[in-house]
Amino acid sequence: MLATVSPLRFWPGRPYPLGATWDGRGVNFAIYAENASKVSLCLFDDAESEVESVCIALTERTDQVWHGYMPDVRPGQIYGYRICGPYEPDAGHRFNPHKIVLDPYAKEIARPLQWRDELFGYQIGNSDEDRSFDDRDSAAFAPLAAVIDPAFTWGDDRPPAIPWHHTVIFELHVGGFTKRHPDIPDEVRGTYTGLGSEPAIRHLLSLGITAVELLPIFHHVDDRHLLDRGLRNYWGYNTLGFFAPDPSFKSPDFGSIVHQFKTMVRNLHSAGIEVILDVAYNHTAEGNHLGPHLSFRGIDNAAYYRLTGENARYYTDYTGCGNTFNMRNPRVLQLIMDSLRYWVLDMHVDGFRFDLASTLARELHEVDKLGAFFDIIRQDPVLSQVKLIAEPWDLGDGGYQVGNFPAGWSEWNGKYRDVVRRFWKGDGGIIDEIATRLCGSNDLYGWNHRLPHASINFITCHDGFTLRDLVSYNDKHNEHNGEENRDGSNDNHSWNCGCEGPTDDPEISAHRLRKQRSCLAMLFVSQGVPMLLAGDEMSHTQQGNNNAYCQDNEISWLNWESSETNQKLLEFTRHLIAFRKEQPVLHRRRFFYGRPFRTTAVRDIRWFTPAGTEMTDEDWQVPFARSLGCLLRGENVDINETGELVSGDTLLLLFNGDQKLDIMFVLPELDNGDEWQALIDTAEDEFMLPPDLTRSQYLLRACSVVILRQQAPVLTESST
């Protein structure tokens, strides 16, 4: 416990930086509250205190920022605010000085909220029109911030700076990835320290991962209705503190939570692995007009939130979460930009994936890809240099914006996900779109001069079925969520291969494994940036739950005690990623030309029918077509950093999406009379084929991918 120094000296301080800033001699406090009439800083003796020990009015106000400096306060001090102003919900104002509110710039949350009716600014139980002002005090239950000392020994830490075209992303949940890992010590499982441990990093390196994309690690709120049902907001898309690491991932005996997060990043960087954060800046945990009075609502509701034009009592909701941040307010933009820069400069993260990113562009009603947020990002000397990934949709009208984000952004390619799922489900007549997605989706990203890495290719992610469940269930099974299976998407493009859920039928089990291998093979031979969902490499199942957002248990936690079959899938995934890295033609920096590149006399890509003939316009439109071949020339694929031409093997990729029909595929002839060497066949349990040469045909079995190559010639001194 930190004893409060008395008497406390109080000086005018500065309006910038916002938040509580320790400068080595004292702490400057600054908070933006445009419409407030009075702001009081409340200091608490410890996190268990039910009332503040000191309450000091901030008398200095500069450019709508209230501020003061306290030379006697030190790191570890716990604090909150009380804000006075009008309580006029119909005018958008919800000030209530009886409620302690959290500093939006808090770097550490010393006490998460404890759900009580006192946290609400109105009297619960009244009608919507008659929600009277509530004067009960919330100090005993409100979330409280702590002043931090940012000092940390980074050593020689530096960003791995993996080029986009060499990037392999692994989407994971800090807790779920480490909670059951047998080699991670019990005391750090489910934590930042656990993710930064040697066993966790060993698995990432063995796979060939270059970047981890962490589900939200900002401080979030577990919804009251979930806690009442014995659940919690496991995914964390319910942010309250945009600068504070979530304390649920803290190890009790390894220092402050900020230091633990920084140590995790430093350890991952030392292994050459980048850290990308999944962030949700589009809304906050305070919900709709019936939500609690925790931070932004009580500090300045009308400034921080998009309110409806008809009645400012209500919120514009593009997210489905009750509210939308007011991106038209420069101070709200500043908060988001300050938060992003903090995580890059102070916490050393390497990039961000923006949840429901279309919401960030809604300056008016429509999605504006040249919105202020994107303009600010582009000109920012720090943020323009990190990896930026958009989830290019939200729930509002016109919110589906795949392919429409500006240069400098990559996107989760939802069209890639959907068509690949349909292909391996057995849908016919989509080979033209499959070909486009395999080539990096030039139709989506080439029109504004973006490159293949703009496409983040994925088949599964945290939201939806796992890969194993995709081939094991026709329907979602979300009963454990307590919403009578109404939640989660009904449009999954999945097929159970003949039996819903677990089965002892060896044929069905074998077919499911083949489909998993084929999905993974297609993912890692596609142009663009592959993203693998953690657990898919080990055939993780969520028992058919396609919306496990509230399942902080064995449904979501990875099971590391895998069977022999799952171990083989893990080895297959490792082999695929290593093969992708070895073949320059699989991770080109630019789209295929369909014609000779530089001095190469042959086309860089060609497409074939099973008869061995090149695809015609008519072939692309055959409604029952489910198979095709793709020849990728390995000569002079790209130019490296020193200006030299890069070459590798020429590859022949064969795909058969038919669920029952084997096809004898006639192989195209090679110019120099060489024969194709078969490398991988996903129809084989032992997927790595012996290095013998094929003849003129190959039996392409149902629901399989085959990879063949013409090995690049070995250059000798005489040949050069």
N, C-alpha and C positions, 0 to 999 in steps of 0.2 A: 504494500500500500504506500502511496506517495502522500506524505503529509503536506498540507497546504501551508505555504509560508504566510505569516501574518505579521505586520500589516502588508498587504499587497500593493506594490506601486503600479500605477497605471498611466501610461503615456499615450500620446495621440496615435502613434504608429503610422502604417502606410496602407493604401488601398490595394496594393499589389505586392506580392502574389496573393491570390485568394486562398483561403484555408488557414490552417495553423502552421506557421513556419518557424522552426527553431534555427537560429542563426549562430548558436554557440554561446550566446550571452542572455538570451531571452526568447520569447515567443511573440510573433506578430499574428494577430487574429484579424481576418477580413472576410466579410460575407456580403454578397449581392442580395438586396431586398428592395426593389424599386418602389413598391407601393406601401412599404411598411412605415409606421409612424414612430416606432421605437423598437430597438434591438438590444437584448440583454444577453451577455455571455454568462453561462452557468458552469461553475467548476465543481466537480464531485471528488470526494476523498478517495473513492475506489469504485469498482464496477458493481459492487453490491449495495451501494448507497441508494436509499429510497428518496432522497431529496438532496439538492445541491447544497454545498457548504458556503459558497460565495456566489452572488449574482450581481454582475456589474453592468450598468448601462453603457453601451458604446455611444459616446457623444459625437464622435467624429464621423462625418459622412461626406464622401468624395465621389462624384460621378455615380451615385446610387449604390455605392459600396460603403458599408459601415465597418469601422476598423478601430483597433487599439493595440498597444504593445505592452507586454507585461514582462519586465526584466527579472522577476522572481519566479517565473514559471519554468519548468523543466520538462524534457521528454518523459512521457509516461503519464502526464497530467490528463485526466479524463474530463470531458466537457460536452456541452450541448448549448442550445440557444432557446430563448423565448422571444417570440416576435409579436409585436402589437400592430394592429391595423383594423380596418373594418371587417366585420363578419357579414358579408352581403353575397351569398351564393349566387343569386340571380345576376349579379354584376361581376361574378368571377372571383370574388375575394372571400377567403376562408381563414383569415387570421384568428388565432386563438392562443393567447399568452399562457393559458393553463396547460398547454402541451409543449413538452420538450421536443425540439426538432434537431435532426442530425445535420451536421455540416456537410454540404454536397461535396466538399473537397477533402473530406476525412481520409487520411492515409491508412488508418487502422481502426477497426471497430472493436472497442474494448468490451462492449456488452451488446449482444444481439437483442432484438425486441422480445418481449414476453407478451403473448397475445392476451389483451384484456380490453373490455369495453372502454376503459379510460383512454385508449389510444385514438379514439374517434373524436372528431371535432364537433359532432352533433350527438344528440341523445338517440341511441339505437332503440328501435321499436316504434318510433313515430312514423307516420305516413311520409311519402316522398315529398309532399308539399309542406309538411309541418315537421321538419327535422330541426328541432330547436338547438340553440347553442348549448354545448356541454361544458360546464365549468369544473369538472372533476380533473384533478392533477394527474399527469401521466409520467411524472419523473421516475417512479419506481419501476416502470415497465418499458420505457422508451429506449431505443438503441442509442448508445453513447459512443463518442469518438475518443481517440487517444492521440496526443501529440507524439510524433515519432522523431527519432534521431536517424537521418537517412544514411549516416556513415556506414560504409561497407567496403571490405577489401576485395576488389574485383580482380586484382592481380593483372595478368595479361589477357583477360577476357576480351574477346572481340567477336563481332558477328561472323558466323560461318560464311554468310553471303553466297549461298548456293545459287548458281544461275537458275532461272526459271525452268529452262528446258532439261536440267538435270535433277529437278525436284521430284521427290516422291513423298506425298503427304500421308500421315497416319492420324486419323481422327480418333481421339480417345477422351475418356473421362478420368480425371486424376484419381478419384476414389475407386471407380469400377475397375480400372486397369490394374491397380496395385493391391486391392483389398484382400485378394485370396492368393497372391503370388507366394508360393512356398519358400522361395529363397530370400524374400524381403522380410526383415525382422518384424515381429508382431507389432511392436510399438510405433512403427512408421508406416504400416500398411494404410492405404487410403489417404495419403498425405503428399504434400509437395516433396518432402524429404524422401518418401518412398519412390516417387517418380524419378527423382534425381539420384537414386541409389544404383550401385553397380549391377545388380540383377536385372533391373528394369532397362537400363541402358544397354546391357548385353543383348537383351531380346530385340531391341530396336536396331542395333548394329547388325545382328545376325540376319535380320530381314532385309537390310539395306535401306532403311528409312532415312530420309534427309531432313524431314520436318515433322514435328508433332503439332497437330491442331487441337488445342485443348478446349473442350466444352467450357462454358462460362466459369471463370474463377473469380469474377468480381463479387463483392459481398452482395448476397441476395436474401430474399425473405421467403420462408416456407409458408405457403398459403394457409390461412387459418382452417379452411374447410378440409385441406389435406391432412393437417395434423389431427383434426377431429376424427379422421378415419384411420389414423395410425400410419399415414403416409407422409411424404415430404416432397418438396420440389427438387428432385434429384438432378435434373439437367441444369437448373440454375438460371433459366431465362426470366428472372424476376428481380432485376437489379435494383439495389438501393444505393450502394456506394460505388461510384465509378472510378475511384482511386484506390480502393481498399481490397486486398486479397481476401477471399472468403475464409473465415476462421474455421469452417468445417474441415478444411484440409490441413490444419495445423497439427504438428506433433507437439505434445506437451513439454518435452524436455530438450528442445533444440533451439532455444532462443526465440526472438520475436518473429511474428508471422512474416513481416517484410523481409527479414534476413533469411528465413527459410525459403521464401519464394526466390530470392536472388541467388541463393546457393543452388537451388534446383536448376535455374537458368544457366548459371556458370558451369555446372557439371554437364548439362546437355551440350552446351557450346564446346566444352573441351573434347567431347566425342564427335564434334562436327555436325550436331543436330540443331536445327533452328526451332524456335518456339513461336508459334502463331496462336493468338488468342481469339476465341469466338466471343464477340462482343455484341451486346444488345443496347444500343443507344436510342432506339426508337421509342421506348416507353420506360416507365419505372414501376416499381413494386406497389405503388400507392393505389393502383386500380382506378375504377371509375368514380363517379361522384359519391358513391356510398363507401369508398375506401377509407383506410386509416389516415391519420394525421401524423406522418412520420418525418418528413423532410421538406421536399419541394412544395407540397400543398400548403404547408404552414408558413414557409418562408416567403413565397409570393406565387400563389396559384395562377394568377392571371398572366404572369410573366413566363412561367416555365412550361405551361401546358397549352395545347391547341384546344380552344373552347369553341363550341358551336355558335354560329352567328345568330341563330334563333333565340337561344337562351344560354347565357354564359354559365349557368349552373352545370351544364353537361359538357362532356368531353368528346372531341372528334377522335374516333378510334379506327386507325388503319391497321392495327396490329392484332386485334382480337383479345387484347389484354386490358382493355378498359380506358386507356389514355394514349396520347401521342405527344412526344416532346415538341415544343414550339420552336422549330428550326428557323422561324422568321425573326426570332429575337436574337440580336447579336451576342447577348450574354449567354444564351443557351448554346449557341455555336461555340463561343469561347470555352465554355465548360467542356464540351466534347473534345475540342482541339487540345485543350490543356491536359485532359485525361489521356488522350492518345500519345501526346508528346511525353508525358510522365512515364508511361509504360515503356516507351522506347528509350528515352534518355536515362531515366533513373533505374528502371527495372530490366533494361537491356533485351526486351522482346524484339522479334524480327518481323512481325507482321500481324495482320488482323483479318478475321473473317467477320463481316458485318451481317448480323441477323436481320432479315426483312429489310434489306438495304434500300428498297424502293421508297420506304417511308422517309428516309433521310433526304430524298429529293423533292418531297412534296412542299414546295414553297407556297403554292396555291392549292388547288384541288388536284390538278393533273400531276403526273410524274414528269419532272423536268430534269433531263439528264445533264443540263448545264446549270443546275442549281448551285446555290452559294456554297453548300457543303463540298461539292466536288471541285469547284473553283479554288476554294481555300486549300484543300488537300493538294491539288496539283502544284500550287505555287509554294507550298511549305517546304523548306529545305531539308527538314527531317523526315516528315511523313511521306513525301513523294519518293523517298528512297527505300522504303520498306515494302514488303509484300502486302498487297491490298486485294482482298477477295470479297466479292459481293454475293449474298444470297439474293438473286435479282427478282424478288417478288415480295409482295405483301398482300393483305386481304382487301385492300380498297379497289375501287374501279380502276381498271387499267394498270393494276399493280404488277402484272406479269411482264417483266422487262428483260428476259433472257436475250443477250446479244446487244442490248442498247446502252450499256454503261460506257463511259468515256475511256480514252486511251489511258494506260497506267493501271487499269483495273483488270483483274481476272474474275471469272464468275463460276459459281456452281452451275454446271450445265445440266439443267433439269431435262432438256430434250435428249441428251445423251443417255441419261439414266432410263428414261421411259422407253426409248426405242431398243436399247440393249435388253431390257427386261422382256419386251414383247418378242424380240427375236428368239431368245432362249426359251420363251414360253411356247414357241412354235408358230407364232403368227406369220402368215405369208404376205408377200407383196410389199415388203418394206426394205428390200435389199438396197434400194437407191439411197434411202436415208441412213441405213447402217453404214454404207460406204462413206457418206458425207461425215458422219460422226467419227468413224475410224481415222479420217484424215484431218481431224482437228476442228471441224465445224467452220470451214471457211465461209459458209453462207451466213453465219451469225457474227463472225468477228473480222472477216477480211474486208468488209465494206468500208470500215473506218480505219484501215491500216493497222489493226491489231494483229498479233502473232498467235500461233497455235497455243502458246501458254495462257492465253486468255480463257481457254476452256479447261476448267477443273472437272475432269472426268470422274464420275463415281457411279456405282450401281446401287450401293447401299450407303446409308449414313445413320447417325444416331436416331433420326426421325423416320421411322418405318421399320420394315422387316430387316433382320439380319440376313446375310446371304444364305445361311442354312434354312432359315424360316421361309425365305423367298421360294425355295424349291420344295417346301414341306407343308405349306398351308395355302388353301384357296382363299380363306377368309381370316380376318383379324380375330384375335381372342384376347380382348382387353378387359375381361371380367374382373381381374385383380385390381383394376384402377377404380372400381367402385362407381362407375358411371353407366352400368348396364350395357356395356359394349357399344355405347353411342359415340365415344370419342375415337380419334384416329381416322385415317383415310380409308375409304372403301375401295379406292382405285389403286391397286398395288401391282397389277400386271404379274401376278404370281400364279404358279401351278404346283399342286402338291404331288404330282407324278403318280396319282392313283390312290392315295390314302391320306386323309387329313391328320397331320401330326406324326408322332413317333410310330414306327412300324418295325416288325421283325422280318418282313418280306425282303429277302436278299436282292431280288431284282429291282424293287423300288429303291432300296438303299443304295445300290450300285448306280442307278440312274441319277439319283439326287447328287451323289458325289461327282459324277461325270459333269452334270450341269454346273456345279460349283467350280470345278476346275476350268470348264469352258468360259464361264463368266470372268474368272480371274485372268485367264489367258487373253481374252479380248480386251480387258481393261489395260493390261500392261503392254499390248502391242499397239494401242491407239495413240495417235498424236495428241499432244496436249499434256496436261499434268495429271497423273493418276492420284486418286485419293482412296486409300483403303480404310475401311472401318475396322477399328481394333476388335479382334475376336474373330473376324471372318477368316483369318488365316488358320484358325484352330476350330472352325465349324461351331462357333458359339451360337446357342439358341436362346431366345427370349420366350420360348413356349408359345409362339404365335402372337405375342404382344407387339403391336406396331406403333405403340405410343407410350413407351415405358418411362415417361417423363417423371413419374412419381414413385418409381420402383427402386428405392435404395436398398437392394437386397440381392439374393442369388439370381433373380431374373436378369438383372443388369450387370452384376459383377462377373468378370471373366473367370471361367473355370480352367485353371492351369493344369489340372490333373487329367490330361486328355488321353483318349484311347489311341491304339496303334493307327487306326484309320485317320483320326484327327492329326496325329503326328505326321503322317504322310502328306496331308494337305498343307501343313506348315512347311514341310520341306519343299513341296511343289511351289508354294508362294515365294519362298526364298530363291528358288531356282529361277522363277520367272523374273523377279526384280533384278537379279544379277544378270540375266540374259538381256533384259532391256538396257541396262547400263553399258553392256559390252557392245551393243549394236547401235552405231550412230544413226542409222536410218529410222530407228524407233523413237528418237527424241530430237528430231530436227528443230531448228530455231525458226524455220520459215515453212509456209505451206508448200505442198507439192505443186510443181509447175504443170505437170502433165505433158512436159516437153523436155528436150535436153537442157541440162543445167551446166553452164560454163562450157568446158571443153568436152563434156560427155556427149557421145554421139547417139545415145539412146534415151528414151523417155524415162523419167524418174519413177513413174508408177503406171501399172497396167492392170486391167481387171479381166477376169476370165470366167467363162461358164464351165460347168463340170465336163463339158465335151472338149475342153481345151481351146475353145475359140474365144477371141476377144469379145467382150460385151458390146452389144449394139444398143441403140436407143430402145428397140423393141424388147430386148432381153431385160433391161432395167424395169420394165413395166409389167412383166409377167406376174399375175396376181398370186400364183401358187409358189413362186420361187422362194426357196429358203436356204440356198447355198450359193457361194461364190468364192472365187480365188483372187488374191491380190499379190502382185509381184512388185516388190520394192527394190529398186536398184541401189546397190551399196557404194557405187563409185562416186566420188566427189559430192558427198551428201551435203557438206556444209563447209564453212570456213572457220578456223579456230581463232583464238585471240591474237595469234601472231601472223594471221593472214594466210596460213597454209590450208590447202584443201584437205578435208577430212573424208576418209573412205572406210568402209567396212564390208561385211558380207552382204550379198544380195539375198533377199528373203522371199519365200513364197508362203503366203498365209492362206490356209484353206478353212472355210467356215461352213458347217452344216447345222442349220437350226431345226431341221426336221426331227421330230421326237422318235420316229420309228424307222425311217428309211435310210439304209446305208447307200452310199453313192460311190461308184468307181470314177474317180476324178482323173481325167487325162491331163498330164502335166505339160505345161508349155516347154518347148525346146529351148535350151540355152544356146547362145550364139556360138560359143567356142567348142561345143560338143561335150561339155561337162555333164555330169549327172547330178540330180538333186540329192542332197543328204538330208534325211529325215531326222529332226532333233527332238521334237515334242509332239506327242499325240495324247490329247486329254481323254481319249477313250481307253487308254491303258492305265491300269492301276500303278504300274511302274512307268511313270510318264516319260522318263528319260530313255530314249530309244538307243539301241546299239548303233555305233557309227558306221553302218553299212550303207551302200548306195542304193537308191531306189531305181526302178526302171521308168518306163514311160507312163505308168499309171499308179494311182495310190487309192486304196480302199478307205474312203472317208466315211467313218461310221456315224450313225445318228447322233445328233446333239454333241458334236465334237469340234475341236480346233486342232489342226495340224500345222506345225511350223517346219518348213524345209529351208535349206540354204544352199547357195553356191558360195563356197568359202572364198574369201578375198585372197588374191594371189599374194604369196610371201615375197616381198621385195628383197633382192640381193644386191650386192655391190655392182655385179655385172648388169643386172636388169635396170638399175637406175642410171 
